[in-house]
């Protein structure tokens, strides 16, 4: 989206609301990286610890099939799915490792054409059972501010069945450098879960990385702790437990 894309860091809240069979909601502050992966392949960011330890760091093997070059994996996936025009920048929105630790519930790959328009979005989901699945969004309706849909096929929560689908909406504002991601899980009776992640973007520098690290202490550890705490709250409210099924046969759902 920029003439000379630079690595960015976004600070803002995560919100989650369960509507049925009981209500449960929470919100907390977090931060995430927005990385121009093609530019970083040509010119590393001085403030980003890549594939090595740091206060905040990014490791390629945390994505895709775990290979040493995550962008190489993504390009291979796009070719296999017949998407040949994602030859512009690829922005990866993801959580960093904090002191070497991370759990990434979801990451987003925004794959642009040479003119900056979106060719595809890959939604990369991890569950707490060590499994990973990708939803590929593409087609004529693809774009910021539009409702995009995918059938749910991957087990994420032990308190949610694999039914219905997801409704995604992505917003990017160049004027305010703000981005918003909203994900609603719906079934035949309507909305089940509503989740959003938003933040105001700024260049990733050593100063902004330190400010995020100390502003939200031990953020990655907090993510996994809150997931289990909220699961306990839902269990106490007597939401039925759903045993984990086998993962989907295909790694990518389109």
N, C-alpha and C positions, 0 to 999 in steps of 0.2 A: 504493500500500500504506500510505501515511501520510495522516493527516487533512489535514495541510498539507505536501504533498510538496516536498522541497528537492533541488537538484542535489547529487549525491554523486560521490565518487571512490573507486575500489576498488583495493586493492593486493594482489597475490598472484601465484602462478606460472602459467605456461603449460607444459603437458606434452604431448608428442607421441611416439607410439610406432608404428613400422612393424613389422608382424609377418611379412609375406611380400612378395616371395620371400626377402628377407634381413631381419634385424632391424636397426633403427636407432632410437635413442631420444634425446630431449633434454628439458631443462627449464630455464627461466630466469624471472627475476623481471620483472614488468611492472606496469602500472597502466592503468586504463580509467575512462571517465566513465559514470555512470548518470544520465541526464537526464530529468526530467519535462517533456516537450515542451509539453504544453498549459499548464501553469503558467508555463513560461518565455515562452510567447507573450503571457501577460498581465502577467508581472512578471519582467524579466530578472534573472539572478543576478549580483551585483556582482563575483564572483570569476571569472566566465567571460568570456573574450574571445571574442565571437561575430562571425564574419565579418570579423575583423581580426587583425592580427599580435599575438602574445603568446608568453610562455614556453610556455604551454599555451593552445590555442584550439580552438573548434569552428566549422566552416564548413558551412552547409547544403548547398552545392553538392557536397560530398563524398558525398552520399547520393542514392538514387533516380535520377531522370533529370537531376539537376544543376541543378534550378531554385533560385530564391532562398529558397524556403520549403519545407524538407524535410517538415514536418508536413502541409502542403497536398498534397504528392505522396502521402504515406502515406494520408491520408483519401480521396483520389481512387482509389488502388489498392483500398482496402477496399470502397468503394462499387461499383467495377467487379466485384469478386468476390462481391458480394451479402452482405457483412457489414455489417449496419446497426446493430448494438448495441454497437460499440466507442466508446461515448460517454463513457467515463471517462478516466482518465489514460493517457498513452502514455509508457512508459519506453523510452529508447534507451540500450542498452549498446554503447559504441563506444570506439575509441581516439581520443585528442585529436591535433590537430596539435602538434608540438613544434618550436618555432622556425620555424613555418610549413610544416613537412613532415609528411606522414603517409602510411603505407600501411595500409589496413584489410583484412586478410584476411577478416574476418567481423564483422558488427554484428548486433545483435538488437533488434527492436522488439517490446516487450511491450504489447499493446493491451488495455486493461481495459474492462469494462463499468462502469456507474455504481456498482455495488455492490462493485467491486474485483476481481471474478472475471475470468479471462482469456477474451476473445472471440477473440483470434488472436495468433499470434507470426509475425513476418516475419523470416526469416533472410536477411540481405543479404550476398552473397559477392562478393568481388573477386579476380581472378587477376592474375598479374604481366604479363599481355598487355594490360592496360587494359580488360578486359571485366568486366561486372557481371551478376549474376543473383540472383533472389529465390526462396526457397522459402517458401510460405505454409502455416502449420500452423493448422488450425482443426477444429472438430467436437466431438462429445460427449466424446471421450477427452482433449481438451486440458486440461492442468493441470500444476502443478509436481509434480515427483517421478514423473511418468509417462513411459514410453517412447513417443516420437512418431517416426513414420517418414516418409521421403520418398524417392522414387526419384532417384538421381543422374542429372542430365542436363547438368551444366555442367563443363567442363574446368578443373581447378584446378592439378594437378601434372603436369609432363611425365613423371612416372614412375608415373602411375596412369591406368588405362583408365576410360572412362565405363561402368561396369558396377555392378550391385547398387544399393545405396541407403544412406541415412544413418539412424542411430538416434540421436535427440536425447534428452537428459534435462536439465531445468532445475530447479534448486533455489534457493529463496529462504528464508532464515531471518530472520524479523523480530526474534527474540530476540537473535541474535548479529550481526545486520546482515551476514550472509555470503551470498554467492551463488556458485553453481557451475554451469557449463555443460559438458556432456560430449557429444561428437560421435564416434560410431563409424561408420566406413565398412566395410560388409560386402558380400560377394558370396555366391554359392551355396555356397562352401566355408567360410564363416565370416568372422571379423573380419580386416580388412586393415590398417586404421589406427585408432588410438585417440587422441583429442585432448581435452584438458580445459583450461578457463580458470576460475580461482577467485579470489576476493578478499574481503577484509573491507571493508565500505563505511563511509565517514565523510562528513560534510558537506563539500561543496566550498567551501573558503574560500581566501583568498589564501595563508594559512599552509600549508594542506594541499596546495595546488597547488605551492608552492615546495618542500615536503618531498618530493613525488613527483618533481619535476623533478630535484632534486639527488640524490635517493636512487637513481634509475635513470637515469643521465646519457644524454642523446640517445636516449631509448627508441625513438622511431619510426625513427630511422636504424638502430638495432640490429635492429629487426624485419625490415626488408628485407635487411640484411646476413646475418642468421642464416638466412633462407629460402634465399639463394643458397649459403651455406656448407653447409647440410644437403643441398641438391641436389647439390653437389659430392661430399659424402661418399657419398650413395646411388649416384651415377654411378660412383665409384671401386669400389664394391662390385658393379658390373656389373648393376645393375637396368636392364632395357631402357628405352630412351627412347620415349616415346609422342608422336608429332607432334600438334600442336594441331588439333582438328577445328573446323568452323564452330560458332558459338554456337547455342543453342537458338532456334527461331523465336519463341517467346513469352518475354517478360521475366520472367514469374512462373510458377512451377510449383506447383500445389496438390496 
